[in-house]
């Protein structure tokens, strides 16, 4: 989903109303510390939990800044 939102942003269409459900999904994935984690399909089998990805968090924040300009 993040890839699709990045493509919409690159096309200048991140403010399209049809993107709102995807943006809401992105916001729902934010953790209690304000970060986003990468999805690891086998994380439950790993000895330690995967920490939030700095790269994913950077992309999410960038998208949200473009989707909601002026809402710093």
mmCIF file as Biopython writes it, N, C-alpha, C and O atoms, coordinates in Angstrom:
data_model
#
loop_
_atom_site.group_PDB
_atom_site.id
_atom_site.type_symbol
_atom_site.label_atom_id
_atom_site.label_alt_id
_atom_site.label_comp_id
_atom_site.label_asym_id
_atom_site.label_entity_id
_atom_site.label_seq_id
_atom_site.pdbx_PDB_ins_code
_atom_site.Cartn_x
_atom_site.Cartn_y
_atom_site.Cartn_z
_atom_site.occupancy
_atom_site.B_iso_or_equiv
_atom_site.auth_seq_id
_atom_site.auth_asym_id
_atom_site.pdbx_PDB_model_num
ATOM 1   N N  . UNK A ? 1  ? 0.822   -1.189  0.000   1.0 0.0 1  A 1 
ATOM 2   C CA . UNK A ? 1  ? 0.000   0.000   0.000   1.0 0.0 1  A 1 
ATOM 3   C C  . UNK A ? 1  ? 0.871   1.259   0.000   1.0 0.0 1  A 1 
ATOM 4   O O  . UNK A ? 1  ? 0.545   2.248   -0.656  1.0 0.0 1  A 1 
ATOM 5   N N  . UNK A ? 2  ? 1.965   1.212   0.732   1.0 0.0 2  A 1 
ATOM 6   C CA . UNK A ? 2  ? 2.852   2.370   0.772   1.0 0.0 2  A 1 
ATOM 7   C C  . UNK A ? 2  ? 3.394   2.692   -0.615  1.0 0.0 2  A 1 
ATOM 8   O O  . UNK A ? 2  ? 3.535   3.862   -0.973  1.0 0.0 2  A 1 
ATOM 9   N N  . UNK A ? 3  ? 3.697   1.666   -1.390  1.0 0.0 3  A 1 
ATOM 10  C CA . UNK A ? 3  ? 4.183   1.880   -2.757  1.0 0.0 3  A 1 
ATOM 11  C C  . UNK A ? 3  ? 3.133   2.605   -3.596  1.0 0.0 3  A 1 
ATOM 12  O O  . UNK A ? 3  ? 3.468   3.512   -4.358  1.0 0.0 3  A 1 
ATOM 13  N N  . UNK A ? 4  ? 1.878   2.214   -3.463  1.0 0.0 4  A 1 
ATOM 14  C CA . UNK A ? 4  ? 0.788   2.852   -4.218  1.0 0.0 4  A 1 
ATOM 15  C C  . UNK A ? 4  ? 0.660   4.314   -3.806  1.0 0.0 4  A 1 
ATOM 16  O O  . UNK A ? 4  ? 0.511   5.188   -4.660  1.0 0.0 4  A 1 
ATOM 17  N N  . UNK A ? 5  ? 0.715   4.582   -2.521  1.0 0.0 5  A 1 
ATOM 18  C CA . UNK A ? 5  ? 0.638   5.965   -2.057  1.0 0.0 5  A 1 
ATOM 19  C C  . UNK A ? 5  ? 1.828   6.786   -2.552  1.0 0.0 5  A 1 
ATOM 20  O O  . UNK A ? 5  ? 1.674   7.959   -2.892  1.0 0.0 5  A 1 
ATOM 21  N N  . UNK A ? 6  ? 2.999   6.182   -2.592  1.0 0.0 6  A 1 
ATOM 22  C CA . UNK A ? 6  ? 4.170   6.887   -3.130  1.0 0.0 6  A 1 
ATOM 23  C C  . UNK A ? 6  ? 3.979   7.204   -4.607  1.0 0.0 6  A 1 
ATOM 24  O O  . UNK A ? 6  ? 4.369   8.278   -5.067  1.0 0.0 6  A 1 
ATOM 25  N N  . UNK A ? 7  ? 3.386   6.284   -5.349  1.0 0.0 7  A 1 
ATOM 26  C CA . UNK A ? 7  ? 3.133   6.519   -6.776  1.0 0.0 7  A 1 
ATOM 27  C C  . UNK A ? 7  ? 2.121   7.648   -6.958  1.0 0.0 7  A 1 
ATOM 28  O O  . UNK A ? 7  ? 2.298   8.503   -7.825  1.0 0.0 7  A 1 
ATOM 29  N N  . UNK A ? 8  ? 1.067   7.658   -6.149  1.0 0.0 8  A 1 
ATOM 30  C CA . UNK A ? 8  ? 0.087   8.746   -6.217  1.0 0.0 8  A 1 
ATOM 31  C C  . UNK A ? 8  ? 0.746   10.085  -5.888  1.0 0.0 8  A 1 
ATOM 32  O O  . UNK A ? 8  ? 0.470   11.096  -6.534  1.0 0.0 8  A 1 
ATOM 33  N N  . UNK A ? 9  ? 1.606   10.083  -4.891  1.0 0.0 9  A 1 
ATOM 34  C CA . UNK A ? 9  ? 2.309   11.300  -4.513  1.0 0.0 9  A 1 
ATOM 35  C C  . UNK A ? 9  ? 3.196   11.790  -5.654  1.0 0.0 9  A 1 
ATOM 36  O O  . UNK A ? 9  ? 3.215   12.982  -5.961  1.0 0.0 9  A 1 
ATOM 37  N N  . UNK A ? 10 ? 3.925   10.879  -6.275  1.0 0.0 10 A 1 
ATOM 38  C CA . UNK A ? 10 ? 4.803   11.242  -7.396  1.0 0.0 10 A 1 
ATOM 39  C C  . UNK A ? 10 ? 4.011   11.787  -8.577  1.0 0.0 10 A 1 
ATOM 40  O O  . UNK A ? 10 ? 4.503   12.631  -9.325  1.0 0.0 10 A 1 
ATOM 41  N N  . UNK A ? 11 ? 2.783   11.302  -8.741  1.0 0.0 11 A 1 
ATOM 42  C CA . UNK A ? 11 ? 1.924   11.762  -9.835  1.0 0.0 11 A 1 
ATOM 43  C C  . UNK A ? 11 ? 1.177   13.043  -9.472  1.0 0.0 11 A 1 
ATOM 44  O O  . UNK A ? 11 ? 0.428   13.580  -10.288 1.0 0.0 11 A 1 
ATOM 45  N N  . UNK A ? 12 ? 1.380   13.530  -8.250  1.0 0.0 12 A 1 
ATOM 46  C CA . UNK A ? 12 ? 0.693   14.740  -7.813  1.0 0.0 12 A 1 
ATOM 47  C C  . UNK A ? 12 ? -0.766  14.523  -7.484  1.0 0.0 12 A 1 
ATOM 48  O O  . UNK A ? 12 ? -1.556  15.466  -7.503  1.0 0.0 12 A 1 
ATOM 49  N N  . UNK A ? 13 ? -1.133  13.282  -7.180  1.0 0.0 13 A 1 
ATOM 50  C CA . UNK A ? 13 ? -2.538  12.956  -6.928  1.0 0.0 13 A 1 
ATOM 51  C C  . UNK A ? 13 ? -2.790  12.479  -5.505  1.0 0.0 13 A 1 
ATOM 52  O O  . UNK A ? 13 ? -3.817  11.855  -5.240  1.0 0.0 13 A 1 
ATOM 53  N N  . UNK A ? 14 ? -1.873  12.762  -4.586  1.0 0.0 14 A 1 
ATOM 54  C CA . UNK A ? 14 ? -2.039  12.289  -3.217  1.0 0.0 14 A 1 
ATOM 55  C C  . UNK A ? 14 ? -3.233  12.950  -2.535  1.0 0.0 14 A 1 
ATOM 56  O O  . UNK A ? 14 ? -3.753  12.421  -1.553  1.0 0.0 14 A 1 
ATOM 57  N N  . UNK A ? 15 ? -3.672  14.104  -3.048  1.0 0.0 15 A 1 
ATOM 58  C CA . UNK A ? 15 ? -4.822  14.784  -2.455  1.0 0.0 15 A 1 
ATOM 59  C C  . UNK A ? 15 ? -6.154  14.354  -3.064  1.0 0.0 15 A 1 
ATOM 60  O O  . UNK A ? 15 ? -7.199  14.899  -2.709  1.0 0.0 15 A 1 
ATOM 61  N N  . UNK A ? 16 ? -6.129  13.388  -3.972  1.0 0.0 16 A 1 
ATOM 62  C CA . UNK A ? 16 ? -7.357  12.855  -4.569  1.0 0.0 16 A 1 
ATOM 63  C C  . UNK A ? 16 ? -8.185  12.180  -3.479  1.0 0.0 16 A 1 
ATOM 64  O O  . UNK A ? 16 ? -7.645  11.439  -2.657  1.0 0.0 16 A 1 
ATOM 65  N N  . UNK A ? 17 ? -9.476  12.428  -3.470  1.0 0.0 17 A 1 
ATOM 66  C CA . UNK A ? 17 ? -10.338 11.863  -2.428  1.0 0.0 17 A 1 
ATOM 67  C C  . UNK A ? 17 ? -10.335 10.340  -2.427  1.0 0.0 17 A 1 
ATOM 68  O O  . UNK A ? 17 ? -10.591 9.725   -1.392  1.0 0.0 17 A 1 
ATOM 69  N N  . UNK A ? 18 ? -10.049 9.727   -3.566  1.0 0.0 18 A 1 
ATOM 70  C CA . UNK A ? 18 ? -10.007 8.260   -3.620  1.0 0.0 18 A 1 
ATOM 71  C C  . UNK A ? 18 ? -8.807  7.694   -2.879  1.0 0.0 18 A 1 
ATOM 72  O O  . UNK A ? 18 ? -8.766  6.497   -2.593  1.0 0.0 18 A 1 
ATOM 73  N N  . UNK A ? 19 ? -7.836  8.532   -2.567  1.0 0.0 19 A 1 
ATOM 74  C CA . UNK A ? 19 ? -6.669  8.080   -1.806  1.0 0.0 19 A 1 
ATOM 75  C C  . UNK A ? 19 ? -6.924  8.091   -0.298  1.0 0.0 19 A 1 
ATOM 76  O O  . UNK A ? 19 ? -6.141  7.526   0.465   1.0 0.0 19 A 1 
ATOM 77  N N  . UNK A ? 20 ? -8.006  8.725   0.133   1.0 0.0 20 A 1 
ATOM 78  C CA . UNK A ? 20 ? -8.268  8.869   1.565   1.0 0.0 20 A 1 
ATOM 79  C C  . UNK A ? 20 ? -8.347  7.550   2.336   1.0 0.0 20 A 1 
ATOM 80  O O  . UNK A ? 20 ? -7.797  7.472   3.434   1.0 0.0 20 A 1 
ATOM 81  N N  . UNK A ? 21 ? -9.007  6.504   1.810   1.0 0.0 21 A 1 
ATOM 82  C CA . UNK A ? 21 ? -9.012  5.232   2.560   1.0 0.0 21 A 1 
ATOM 83  C C  . UNK A ? 21 ? -7.605  4.663   2.753   1.0 0.0 21 A 1 
ATOM 84  O O  . UNK A ? 21 ? -7.305  4.086   3.798   1.0 0.0 21 A 1 
ATOM 85  N N  . UNK A ? 22 ? -6.756  4.824   1.760   1.0 0.0 22 A 1 
ATOM 86  C CA . UNK A ? 22 ? -5.383  4.331   1.876   1.0 0.0 22 A 1 
ATOM 87  C C  . UNK A ? 22 ? -4.584  5.157   2.876   1.0 0.0 22 A 1 
ATOM 88  O O  . UNK A ? 22 ? -3.764  4.616   3.617   1.0 0.0 22 A 1 
ATOM 89  N N  . UNK A ? 23 ? -4.818  6.446   2.896   1.0 0.0 23 A 1 
ATOM 90  C CA . UNK A ? 23 ? -4.145  7.311   3.869   1.0 0.0 23 A 1 
ATOM 91  C C  . UNK A ? 23 ? -4.621  6.970   5.278   1.0 0.0 23 A 1 
ATOM 92  O O  . UNK A ? 23 ? -3.822  6.944   6.214   1.0 0.0 23 A 1 
ATOM 93  N N  . UNK A ? 24 ? -5.912  6.709   5.432   1.0 0.0 24 A 1 
ATOM 94  C CA . UNK A ? 24 ? -6.441  6.293   6.738   1.0 0.0 24 A 1 
ATOM 95  C C  . UNK A ? 24 ? -5.800  4.980   7.181   1.0 0.0 24 A 1 
ATOM 96  O O  . UNK A ? 24 ? -5.475  4.808   8.356   1.0 0.0 24 A 1 
ATOM 97  N N  . UNK A ? 25 ? -5.620  4.057   6.239   1.0 0.0 25 A 1 
ATOM 98  C CA . UNK A ? 25 ? -4.952  2.793   6.555   1.0 0.0 25 A 1 
ATOM 99  C C  . UNK A ? 25 ? -3.527  3.062   7.039   1.0 0.0 25 A 1 
ATOM 100 O O  . UNK A ? 25 ? -3.078  2.487   8.030   1.0 0.0 25 A 1 
ATOM 101 N N  . UNK A ? 26 ? -2.820  3.946   6.323   1.0 0.0 26 A 1 
ATOM 102 C CA . UNK A ? 26 ? -1.450  4.273   6.701   1.0 0.0 26 A 1 
ATOM 103 C C  . UNK A ? 26 ? -1.405  4.835   8.123   1.0 0.0 26 A 1 
ATOM 104 O O  . UNK A ? 26 ? -0.551  4.447   8.920   1.0 0.0 26 A 1 
ATOM 105 N N  . UNK A ? 27 ? -2.308  5.733   8.430   1.0 0.0 27 A 1 
ATOM 106 C CA . UNK A ? 27 ? -2.361  6.307   9.773   1.0 0.0 27 A 1 
ATOM 107 C C  . UNK A ? 27 ? -2.659  5.241   10.826  1.0 0.0 27 A 1 
ATOM 108 O O  . UNK A ? 27 ? -2.144  5.311   11.942  1.0 0.0 27 A 1 
ATOM 109 N N  . UNK A ? 28 ? -3.477  4.268   10.481  1.0 0.0 28 A 1 
ATOM 110 C CA . UNK A ? 28 ? -3.826  3.207   11.434  1.0 0.0 28 A 1 
ATOM 111 C C  . UNK A ? 28 ? -2.647  2.285   11.728  1.0 0.0 28 A 1 
ATOM 112 O O  . UNK A ? 28 ? -2.650  1.584   12.740  1.0 0.0 28 A 1 
ATOM 113 N N  . UNK A ? 29 ? -1.653  2.277   10.868  1.0 0.0 29 A 1 
ATOM 114 C CA . UNK A ? 29 ? -0.481  1.411   11.045  1.0 0.0 29 A 1 
ATOM 115 C C  . UNK A ? 29 ? 0.601   2.064   11.907  1.0 0.0 29 A 1 
ATOM 116 O O  . UNK A ? 29 ? 1.602   1.427   12.236  1.0 0.0 29 A 1 
ATOM 117 N N  . UNK A ? 30 ? 0.403   3.324   12.270  1.0 0.0 30 A 1 
ATOM 118 C CA . UNK A ? 30 ? 1.384   4.027   13.097  1.0 0.0 30 A 1 
ATOM 119 C C  . UNK A ? 30 ? 1.359   3.445   14.510  1.0 0.0 30 A 1 
ATOM 120 O O  . UNK A ? 30 ? 0.286   3.201   15.062  1.0 0.0 30 A 1 
ATOM 121 N N  . UNK A ? 31 ? 2.536   3.222   15.095  1.0 0.0 31 A 1 
ATOM 122 C CA . UNK A ? 31 ? 2.558   2.651   16.441  1.0 0.0 31 A 1 
ATOM 123 C C  . UNK A ? 31 ? 2.433   3.745   17.498  1.0 0.0 31 A 1 
ATOM 124 O O  . UNK A ? 31 ? 2.351   4.929   17.172  1.0 0.0 31 A 1 
ATOM 125 N N  . UNK A ? 32 ? 2.420   3.337   18.759  1.0 0.0 32 A 1 
ATOM 126 C CA . UNK A ? 32 ? 2.205   4.278   19.861  1.0 0.0 32 A 1 
ATOM 127 C C  . UNK A ? 32 ? 3.351   5.275   20.019  1.0 0.0 32 A 1 
ATOM 128 O O  . UNK A ? 32 ? 3.196   6.294   20.693  1.0 0.0 32 A 1 
ATOM 129 N N  . UNK A ? 33 ? 4.487   4.993   19.410  1.0 0.0 33 A 1 
ATOM 130 C CA . UNK A ? 33 ? 5.624   5.912   19.465  1.0 0.0 33 A 1 
ATOM 131 C C  . UNK A ? 33 ? 5.697   6.806   18.235  1.0 0.0 33 A 1 
ATOM 132 O O  . UNK A ? 33 ? 6.652   7.566   18.076  1.0 0.0 33 A 1 
ATOM 133 N N  . UNK A ? 34 ? 4.694   6.723   17.362  1.0 0.0 34 A 1 
ATOM 134 C CA . UNK A ? 34 ? 4.643   7.579   16.182  1.0 0.0 34 A 1 
ATOM 135 C C  . UNK A ? 34 ? 5.445   7.073   15.011  1.0 0.0 34 A 1 
ATOM 136 O O  . UNK A ? 34 ? 5.773   7.836   14.102  1.0 0.0 34 A 1 
ATOM 137 N N  . UNK A ? 35 ? 5.769   5.779   15.019  1.0 0.0 35 A 1 
ATOM 138 C CA . UNK A ? 35 ? 6.592   5.206   13.956  1.0 0.0 35 A 1 
ATOM 139 C C  . UNK A ? 35 ? 5.810   4.142   13.196  1.0 0.0 35 A 1 
ATOM 140 O O  . UNK A ? 35 ? 4.749   3.687   13.623  1.0 0.0 35 A 1 
ATOM 141 N N  . UNK A ? 36 ? 6.370   3.770   12.065  1.0 0.0 36 A 1 
ATOM 142 C CA . UNK A ? 36 ? 5.800   2.698   11.251  1.0 0.0 36 A 1 
ATOM 143 C C  . UNK A ? 36 ? 6.835   1.594   11.148  1.0 0.0 36 A 1 
ATOM 144 O O  . UNK A ? 36 ? 8.029   1.860   11.010  1.0 0.0 36 A 1 
ATOM 145 N N  . UNK A ? 37 ? 6.378   0.370   11.215  1.0 0.0 37 A 1 
ATOM 146 C CA . UNK A ? 37 ? 7.285   -0.762  11.098  1.0 0.0 37 A 1 
ATOM 147 C C  . UNK A ? 37 ? 7.161   -1.407  9.737   1.0 0.0 37 A 1 
ATOM 148 O O  . UNK A ? 37 ? 6.135   -1.299  9.065   1.0 0.0 37 A 1 
ATOM 149 N N  . UNK A ? 38 ? 8.209   -2.068  9.352   1.0 0.0 38 A 1 
ATOM 150 C CA . UNK A ? 38 ? 8.148   -2.858  8.138   1.0 0.0 38 A 1 
ATOM 151 C C  . UNK A ? 38 ? 7.376   -4.139  8.424   1.0 0.0 38 A 1 
ATOM 152 O O  . UNK A ? 38 ? 7.415   -4.651  9.542   1.0 0.0 38 A 1 
ATOM 153 N N  . UNK A ? 39 ? 6.693   -4.645  7.447   1.0 0.0 39 A 1 
ATOM 154 C CA . UNK A ? 39 ? 5.940   -5.881  7.653   1.0 0.0 39 A 1 
ATOM 155 C C  . UNK A ? 39 ? 6.843   -7.057  7.328   1.0 0.0 39 A 1 
ATOM 156 O O  . UNK A ? 39 ? 7.324   -7.197  6.203   1.0 0.0 39 A 1 
ATOM 157 N N  . UNK A ? 40 ? 7.063   -7.880  8.305   1.0 0.0 40 A 1 
ATOM 158 C CA . UNK A ? 40 ? 7.887   -9.069  8.133   1.0 0.0 40 A 1 
ATOM 159 C C  . UNK A ? 40 ? 6.978   -10.288 8.282   1.0 0.0 40 A 1 
ATOM 160 O O  . UNK A ? 40 ? 6.492   -10.560 9.380   1.0 0.0 40 A 1 
ATOM 161 N N  . UNK A ? 41 ? 6.742   -11.020 7.204   1.0 0.0 41 A 1 
ATOM 162 C CA . UNK A ? 41 ? 5.774   -12.115 7.263   1.0 0.0 41 A 1 
ATOM 163 C C  . UNK A ? 41 ? 6.137   -13.223 8.243   1.0 0.0 41 A 1 
ATOM 164 O O  . UNK A ? 41 ? 5.255   -13.954 8.694   1.0 0.0 41 A 1 
ATOM 165 N N  . UNK A ? 42 ? 7.408   -13.362 8.581   1.0 0.0 42 A 1 
ATOM 166 C CA . UNK A ? 42 ? 7.811   -14.432 9.489   1.0 0.0 42 A 1 
ATOM 167 C C  . UNK A ? 42 ? 8.313   -13.893 10.827  1.0 0.0 42 A 1 
ATOM 168 O O  . UNK A ? 42 ? 9.063   -14.577 11.523  1.0 0.0 42 A 1 
ATOM 169 N N  . UNK A ? 43 ? 7.911   -12.681 11.194  1.0 0.0 43 A 1 
ATOM 170 C CA . UNK A ? 43 ? 8.431   -12.075 12.421  1.0 0.0 43 A 1 
ATOM 171 C C  . UNK A ? 43 ? 8.056   -12.873 13.668  1.0 0.0 43 A 1 
ATOM 172 O O  . UNK A ? 43 ? 8.781   -12.837 14.662  1.0 0.0 43 A 1 
ATOM 173 N N  . UNK A ? 44 ? 6.930   -13.595 13.629  1.0 0.0 44 A 1 
ATOM 174 C CA . UNK A ? 44 ? 6.546   -14.382 14.802  1.0 0.0 44 A 1 
ATOM 175 C C  . UNK A ? 44 ? 7.471   -15.577 15.013  1.0 0.0 44 A 1 
ATOM 176 O O  . UNK A ? 44 ? 7.486   -16.158 16.098  1.0 0.0 44 A 1 
ATOM 177 N N  . UNK A ? 45 ? 8.225   -15.942 14.015  1.0 0.0 45 A 1 
ATOM 178 C CA . UNK A ? 45 ? 9.170   -17.061 14.122  1.0 0.0 45 A 1 
ATOM 179 C C  . UNK A ? 45 ? 10.582  -16.604 14.482  1.0 0.0 45 A 1 
ATOM 180 O O  . UNK A ? 45 ? 11.478  -17.424 14.683  1.0 0.0 45 A 1 
ATOM 181 N N  . UNK A ? 46 ? 10.767  -15.303 14.560  1.0 0.0 46 A 1 
ATOM 182 C CA . UNK A ? 46 ? 12.092  -14.758 14.835  1.0 0.0 46 A 1 
ATOM 183 C C  . UNK A ? 46 ? 12.301  -14.664 16.349  1.0 0.0 46 A 1 
ATOM 184 O O  . UNK A ? 46 ? 11.336  -14.508 17.096  1.0 0.0 46 A 1 
ATOM 185 N N  . UNK A ? 47 ? 13.555  -14.757 16.807  1.0 0.0 47 A 1 
ATOM 186 C CA . UNK A ? 47 ? 13.816  -14.690 18.243  1.0 0.0 47 A 1 
ATOM 187 C C  . UNK A ? 47 ? 13.542  -13.316 18.854  1.0 0.0 47 A 1 
ATOM 188 O O  . UNK A ? 47 ? 13.270  -13.224 20.051  1.0 0.0 47 A 1 
ATOM 189 N N  . UNK A ? 48 ? 13.607  -12.248 18.057  1.0 0.0 48 A 1 
ATOM 190 C CA . UNK A ? 48 ? 13.307  -10.913 18.573  1.0 0.0 48 A 1 
ATOM 191 C C  . UNK A ? 48 ? 12.368  -10.198 17.610  1.0 0.0 48 A 1 
ATOM 192 O O  . UNK A ? 48 ? 12.348  -10.471 16.410  1.0 0.0 48 A 1 
ATOM 193 N N  . UNK A ? 49 ? 11.599  -9.284  18.165  1.0 0.0 49 A 1 
ATOM 194 C CA . UNK A ? 49 ? 10.658  -8.523  17.348  1.0 0.0 49 A 1 
ATOM 195 C C  . UNK A ? 49 ? 11.409  -7.544  16.452  1.0 0.0 49 A 1 
ATOM 196 O O  . UNK A ? 49 ? 12.430  -6.982  16.848  1.0 0.0 49 A 1 
ATOM 197 N N  . UNK A ? 50 ? 10.900  -7.350  15.261  1.0 0.0 50 A 1 
ATOM 198 C CA . UNK A ? 50 ? 11.486  -6.396  14.324  1.0 0.0 50 A 1 
ATOM 199 C C  . UNK A ? 50 ? 11.071  -4.998  14.766  1.0 0.0 50 A 1 
ATOM 200 O O  . UNK A ? 50 ? 9.887   -4.732  14.970  1.0 0.0 50 A 1 
ATOM 201 N N  . UNK A ? 51 ? 12.037  -4.115  14.913  1.0 0.0 51 A 1 
ATOM 202 C CA . UNK A ? 51 ? 11.756  -2.745  15.329  1.0 0.0 51 A 1 
ATOM 203 C C  . UNK A ? 51 ? 11.217  -1.953  14.143  1.0 0.0 51 A 1 
ATOM 204 O O  . UNK A ? 51 ? 11.381  -2.347  12.989  1.0 0.0 51 A 1 
ATOM 205 N N  . UNK A ? 52 ? 10.577  -0.838  14.448  1.0 0.0 52 A 1 
ATOM 206 C CA . UNK A ? 52 ? 10.026  0.011   13.395  1.0 0.0 52 A 1 
ATOM 207 C C  . UNK A ? 52 ? 11.130  0.423   12.429  1.0 0.0 52 A 1 
ATOM 208 O O  . UNK A ? 52 ? 12.246  0.747   12.838  1.0 0.0 52 A 1 
ATOM 209 N N  . UNK A ? 53 ? 10.809  0.405   11.186  1.0 0.0 53 A 1 
ATOM 210 C CA . UNK A ? 53 ? 11.776  0.724   10.147  1.0 0.0 53 A 1 
ATOM 211 C C  . UNK A ? 53 ? 11.879  2.233   9.967   1.0 0.0 53 A 1 
ATOM 212 O O  . UNK A ? 53 ? 10.875  2.911   9.748   1.0 0.0 53 A 1 
ATOM 213 N N  . UNK A ? 54 ? 13.082  2.746   10.059  1.0 0.0 54 A 1 
ATOM 214 C CA . UNK A ? 54 ? 13.301  4.184   9.858   1.0 0.0 54 A 1 
ATOM 215 C C  . UNK A ? 54 ? 12.942  4.594   8.435   1.0 0.0 54 A 1 
ATOM 216 O O  . UNK A ? 54 ? 12.424  5.689   8.215   1.0 0.0 54 A 1 
ATOM 217 N N  . UNK A ? 55 ? 13.214  3.726   7.477   1.0 0.0 55 A 1 
ATOM 218 C CA . UNK A ? 55 ? 12.913  4.022   6.081   1.0 0.0 55 A 1 
ATOM 219 C C  . UNK A ? 55 ? 11.407  4.110   5.863   1.0 0.0 55 A 1 
ATOM 220 O O  . UNK A ? 55 ? 10.934  5.029   5.196   1.0 0.0 55 A 1 
ATOM 221 N N  . UNK A ? 56 ? 10.658  3.179   6.409   1.0 0.0 56 A 1 
ATOM 222 C CA . UNK A ? 56 ? 9.200   3.186   6.262   1.0 0.0 56 A 1 
ATOM 223 C C  . UNK A ? 56 ? 8.623   4.414   6.956   1.0 0.0 56 A 1 
ATOM 224 O O  . UNK A ? 56 ? 7.722   5.061   6.424   1.0 0.0 56 A 1 
ATOM 225 N N  . UNK A ? 57 ? 9.135   4.739   8.138   1.0 0.0 57 A 1 
ATOM 226 C CA . UNK A ? 57 ? 8.660   5.919   8.864   1.0 0.0 57 A 1 
ATOM 227 C C  . UNK A ? 57 ? 8.928   7.191   8.068   1.0 0.0 57 A 1 
ATOM 228 O O  . UNK A ? 57 ? 8.065   8.065   7.988   1.0 0.0 57 A 1 
ATOM 229 N N  . UNK A ? 58 ? 10.106  7.300   7.484   1.0 0.0 58 A 1 
ATOM 230 C CA . UNK A ? 58 ? 10.432  8.473   6.665   1.0 0.0 58 A 1 
ATOM 231 C C  . UNK A ? 58 ? 9.470   8.603   5.490   1.0 0.0 58 A 1 
ATOM 232 O O  . UNK A ? 58 ? 8.972   9.694   5.213   1.0 0.0 58 A 1 
ATOM 233 N N  . UNK A ? 59 ? 9.209   7.507   4.806   1.0 0.0 59 A 1 
ATOM 234 C CA . UNK A ? 59 ? 8.292   7.541   3.666   1.0 0.0 59 A 1 
ATOM 235 C C  . UNK A ? 59 ? 6.878   7.906   4.110   1.0 0.0 59 A 1 
ATOM 236 O O  . UNK A ? 59 ? 6.208   8.700   3.451   1.0 0.0 59 A 1 
ATOM 237 N N  . UNK A ? 60 ? 6.426   7.338   5.214   1.0 0.0 60 A 1 
ATOM 238 C CA . UNK A ? 60 ? 5.076   7.619   5.703   1.0 0.0 60 A 1 
ATOM 239 C C  . UNK A ? 60 ? 4.924   9.094   6.073   1.0 0.0 60 A 1 
ATOM 240 O O  . UNK A ? 60 ? 3.928   9.724   5.719   1.0 0.0 60 A 1 
ATOM 241 N N  . UNK A ? 61 ? 5.903   9.639   6.777   1.0 0.0 61 A 1 
ATOM 242 C CA . UNK A ? 61 ? 5.837   11.046  7.175   1.0 0.0 61 A 1 
ATOM 243 C C  . UNK A ? 61 ? 5.859   11.957  5.952   1.0 0.0 61 A 1 
ATOM 244 O O  . UNK A ? 61 ? 5.120   12.939  5.898   1.0 0.0 61 A 1 
ATOM 245 N N  . UNK A ? 62 ? 6.694   11.641  4.982   1.0 0.0 62 A 1 
ATOM 246 C CA . UNK A ? 62 ? 6.756   12.434  3.753   1.0 0.0 62 A 1 
ATOM 247 C C  . UNK A ? 62 ? 5.415   12.426  3.039   1.0 0.0 62 A 1 
ATOM 248 O O  . UNK A ? 62 ? 4.940   13.472  2.598   1.0 0.0 62 A 1 
ATOM 249 N N  . UNK A ? 63 ? 4.805   11.263  2.922   1.0 0.0 63 A 1 
ATOM 250 C CA . UNK A ? 63 ? 3.495   11.165  2.272   1.0 0.0 63 A 1 
ATOM 251 C C  . UNK A ? 63 ? 2.443   11.973  3.016   1.0 0.0 63 A 1 
ATOM 252 O O  . UNK A ? 63 ? 1.649   12.682  2.398   1.0 0.0 63 A 1 
ATOM 253 N N  . UNK A ? 64 ? 2.433   11.870  4.334   1.0 0.0 64 A 1 
ATOM 254 C CA . UNK A ? 64 ? 1.433   12.590  5.119   1.0 0.0 64 A 1 
ATOM 255 C C  . UNK A ? 64 ? 1.634   14.098  5.031   1.0 0.0 64 A 1 
ATOM 256 O O  . UNK A ? 64 ? 0.660   14.851  5.037   1.0 0.0 64 A 1 
ATOM 257 N N  . UNK A ? 65 ? 2.884   14.548  4.949   1.0 0.0 65 A 1 
ATOM 258 C CA . UNK A ? 65 ? 3.132   15.986  4.773   1.0 0.0 65 A 1 
ATOM 259 C C  . UNK A ? 65 ? 2.581   16.475  3.440   1.0 0.0 65 A 1 
ATOM 260 O O  . UNK A ? 65 ? 2.063   17.587  3.349   1.0 0.0 65 A 1 
ATOM 261 N N  . UNK A ? 66 ? 2.692   15.651  2.411   1.0 0.0 66 A 1 
ATOM 262 C CA . UNK A ? 66 ? 2.158   16.024  1.099   1.0 0.0 66 A 1 
ATOM 263 C C  . UNK A ? 66 ? 0.640   15.915  1.069   1.0 0.0 66 A 1 
ATOM 264 O O  . UNK A ? 66 ? -0.025  16.704  0.397   1.0 0.0 66 A 1 
ATOM 265 N N  . UNK A ? 67 ? 0.092   14.951  1.787   1.0 0.0 67 A 1 
ATOM 266 C CA . UNK A ? 67 ? -1.361  14.764  1.803   1.0 0.0 67 A 1 
ATOM 267 C C  . UNK A ? 67 ? -2.054  15.845  2.628   1.0 0.0 67 A 1 
ATOM 268 O O  . UNK A ? 67 ? -3.182  16.234  2.326   1.0 0.0 67 A 1 
ATOM 269 N N  . UNK A ? 68 ? -1.375  16.329  3.672   1.0 0.0 68 A 1 
ATOM 270 C CA . UNK A ? 68 ? -1.951  17.338  4.565   1.0 0.0 68 A 1 
ATOM 271 C C  . UNK A ? 68 ? -0.993  18.517  4.706   1.0 0.0 68 A 1 
ATOM 272 O O  . UNK A ? 68 ? -0.426  18.726  5.778   1.0 0.0 68 A 1 
ATOM 273 N N  . UNK A ? 69 ? -0.805  19.295  3.629   1.0 0.0 69 A 1 
ATOM 274 C CA . UNK A ? 69 ? 0.133   20.425  3.715   1.0 0.0 69 A 1 
ATOM 275 C C  . UNK A ? 69 ? -0.342  21.444  4.753   1.0 0.0 69 A 1 
ATOM 276 O O  . UNK A ? 69 ? -1.533  21.734  4.867   1.0 0.0 69 A 1 
ATOM 277 N N  . UNK A ? 70 ? 0.610   21.970  5.493   1.0 0.0 70 A 1 
ATOM 278 C CA . UNK A ? 70 ? 0.277   22.970  6.503   1.0 0.0 70 A 1 
ATOM 279 C C  . UNK A ? 70 ? -0.172  22.387  7.823   1.0 0.0 70 A 1 
ATOM 280 O O  . UNK A ? 70 ? -0.450  23.141  8.755   1.0 0.0 70 A 1 
ATOM 281 N N  . UNK A ? 71 ? -0.253  21.080  7.937   1.0 0.0 71 A 1 
ATOM 282 C CA . UNK A ? 71 ? -0.693  20.437  9.183   1.0 0.0 71 A 1 
ATOM 283 C C  . UNK A ? 71 ? 0.510   19.891  9.936   1.0 0.0 71 A 1 
ATOM 284 O O  . UNK A ? 71 ? 0.538   18.719  10.313  1.0 0.0 71 A 1 
ATOM 285 N N  . UNK A ? 72 ? 1.498   20.742  10.153  1.0 0.0 72 A 1 
ATOM 286 C CA . UNK A ? 72 ? 2.703   20.296  10.862  1.0 0.0 72 A 1 
ATOM 287 C C  . UNK A ? 72 ? 2.327   20.095  12.280  1.0 0.0 72 A 1 
ATOM 288 O O  . UNK A ? 72 ? 3.170   19.716  13.094  1.0 0.0 72 A 1 
#
